[in-house]
Amino acid sequence: MTDDHITESIQAAADTLLAAYRTGTPVDPLTPGFTDPDLSTAYRIALAQVQAWEKDGDTIKGHKVGLASRAIQRQMGVDQPDFGHLTASMFHLEHQPIPAATFIQPRIEPEVAFVLGRPLTGPGVTVAEAAAAVDFVLPALEIVDSRIRDWKIGIFDTVADNASSGGVVLGSTPTRLGDVDLRRSGCNLYIDGDLVATGAGGAVLGSPLNALVWLANTVGPLGVTLEPGHVVLPGSMTRAHPIVAGNTIVAEFAGLGSVTAVLGQEQQ
């Protein structure tokens, strides 16, 4: 396949996913359409979508690390992390109903969000440098979503689909990094008052801070700097759980407080 054909295939795949966002209709897996479905191609598909969103007025407000815990990797049948972009339109206020029609087949993940106070540019970022760049952390819930039908995704599909990004809800209790042991911090996840999962920060690449290092060193060679004020989601502490319209989801984190997301009722 020539470079022009590859570029055309990448844009066609991006357009397919953008149409899924607009219509709310999932699409078939993308992998069979590529004779050599390597991750660099998948990230180009994701970036084409980000560029389309920016052209329409959206802005980048951070990044997410996906597939960072063994539980999520086993659930999704993959063996490595990935990353995606977080845009302004993905952020929703705590306790305020989030329009259910925003998503196709949403699932919820509890995470600790890093808010950066200094830029981070890889490669070569160390844990010490990453820790020094963090201004504070917040409890967070990520709504992951897939534009691929029935979540039938491999690593190529989820990378191309912006790491299955959907939405973010941040809690309102900032904590300095030195005031909490993220590796040992436990989490309880509730849906409509029922405890559905427990986890700890150590499930995320040994520590959520390791995920931040991985991200900085992965996007750095692509010319991306993690900017001050941006949010980084390092990965879920538990398996992802399906949610439906009307659900209220609460994540409680030891030493960090709690965060609540409300998925609004479907419009009649």
N, C-alpha and C positions, 0 to 999 in steps of 0.2 A: 504494500500500500504506500503510495507517495505521500510526501508531507502535506500536500494540498488536500488529499483525500482524508488524511488523519485529522487535519484542521476542520474540514467539513463535518466529519463524523463527531468530533468533539462538540462543535456548535449545535449539531442536530440533537445530540444527547442532552445538552444543556437546555435547548428549547423544549424538549420533551418534558424535562423536570419542571421547568418554569410553567409550562401549561398545566401540570399536575397541581402546582400551587394555586393557579388561578381558578381551576375548575373543581378542585377537591376530589378529583378522580385519580386513583393510583395507577401506575404504569407497570409493565412487565420489567423484569430485571434487565439491566443494560449490558451485562457482561457478554452474553452471546453475540452481541453486535460488534464485538471487537476481537480480531484475530490474535492480538497480543495485548490483553487487558492488564497492563502494568499500572502501578500506582501513580506514576508521573502523569499518565493520561487521565486517570480519575481525578487528580487534583486540578488539572487544566479544565475539566468539565465543571468542577465546583467553582473555580475562579471565574469562569465565563458567566455563571449565575450571579456571583457577587458583583461583577462589573455591571450586569444588567440592573441589579438592585440599586447600585450607586448612581447609575444613569437616571433612574427614576426618583432619586432624591434620598434614598436610605444611606446610612453611614455606618462604618465599622466601629463597634464599641467594645470589641474584645474577641477572644477566641475560646474554644472549648477543646479539651482532650476527650476523645471518646474511646470506648473499649479498653479502659485503663485497668479494670479489676478482673481477676480471674473469673469471678461470677458472671460478669457481663460477657467476657470472651467465650466462656462455655455456653452461655445462653445464645450468643449470636454465631457461634461456630467459627471464630477467628482466633488468631494467635498473636496479635500485635495491636498497639494503640493507633489512633488516627487523630486528625484535628479538623476543626471546622471554624468558620467565621460566625461571630455574633453581631447582628446588626441592631440598630436602635429599635426597629419595629418588633424585635423579638422579646424585648423587656416589658414585663407587666407588673403592675403594682400588687403588693401583698394585700390579701383580703378582698380585693376588688374582682368581680366576676370577669373571667377571660372568655371572650366569645368562642364557643366550642367549634364553630365553623372555621376557625383559624386552622384547625388541624384535621388530618385524615384518619390516622390510627394512632392516637397519642399514648405514650407511656410516661411514667414519672420516675425521676431519679433524684435522691438526696445527695447534695454535694456541699463542699466548702468552697466559697468563691474568694479568689484572691483579687484584691484591688491594688493596682500597682502605683507606686509613688515615684519610681524611676524607670527609665527605659531599660529593656533587656534585649540585647542583640547577640545571637549565636553566630557561628558555633563557638564552643569553648566555655559556655556559661557553667559555673560551678554552683553547688548547693548554697555556698556562702553568698555568692553574688545574687542568686535568686532570692534568698531570704532578705538580703539588704534592700532589694527592689520592691518588696511588698510593703504597702502602706498599712493595710489592715485586711482582715478577713471577715466575711459575712456568711451566715447560714443561707443556703440556697436550695431551690428546687429547679431542676431542669425538666422541661417537657420535651422529650425526644419524640420524633415523628418520622415516618418513612413515606416517601412518595412512591416507594416500590411496593407493589401489591403483596399483601399478607406478610410483610416483613421478610420476604424471601430474598435476603441479602447476603452476599459475601463481602469481603473487604473492599473489592473494587466498587461495588454498588453503593456501599455506605459512604465511602470517601467521595465518590462523584456526587452524592446527595448531601454534600456539605456536612458529613459526619452525622447524618440523621438529626440535624438541629431542628428545633421547633420553637421553644420559648424558654424564658428565664424569669423566675421570681426571686428577688433578693429580700432577705430579712433586714431588719432595721437596727440590729445591735452589732456595730463594728467592734472588733476585738483585735488588739495588737498581736502580732505573730508570736512574740515572746511570752505572751500570757496564756498560751494554750499549747498542749502537746498534740499536734494534729494526728500524729501516728496512732496515739492511744485514744483519741477522742471517739466516743461511741455515738451511734445514731439510732433513733427509733423512727420508723416511718409508719404513719397512720393514714388510712383512707376511710373517711366517714366515721372516724372514731375507732376503727378496728386496727390493731397492730398487724401490719402485713410483712414487715421486714425489720431486721436489725443489722447493723454493720459497724465498721470502725474505719478510721482514716488509713490504717495500715493496709487495708485491702486495695488501696489505690497506688499501685507500683511501689508498695512498701511504705510510702508516705505521699500525701498530696503534693508536697514540695518537690518530690522527684518528678512528678508529672509536669510541673511548671518548668523544671530544668529541661526535660525532654522536649517540651513544646518550643522553648526558646532556641534550643540547638537544632530543632528540625526545621523551623520556619526561617531561621537566620540565613542559611544558604540560599533561600528563595527570595532574599531581599526584604524580608518582613521583620520589622522591629516591634516588640511588644511595648506599647506606649503607656506613659503615665496616665492614670485615670481609667485605663481599660480594665475590664473584668476578664479574668481567666477562670474557667471552670475546669478543674483537674480530673474529673471523672467521678462516677457514682460509687458510693460506699456499699450499695446493695444491688441486687438484680433490678432490672426495670420492671415496673408493674403497670399493666393497662389501666387507663382511666377513662371515664365516660362523662358526658354532660351531667352537671349537677353534683359531681364529686367535690368534697372538700378534703384537701391533702395537707397534712401537717408533718413536718420533720423536726425532731428535737435533737439537738447536738449537745453533748456534755461540754460545758465550758464556753459554748457559743450562743446559746439561746435557741429560739425556734423560728420557723418560717411557715407561713400558711398560703396555699394557693387554692383558688376557687375556680373550677371550670364551670362556666355559666350554662344555663339550660339552653337547649336547642330552640331556635325560633320556630314558632308554630306558623 
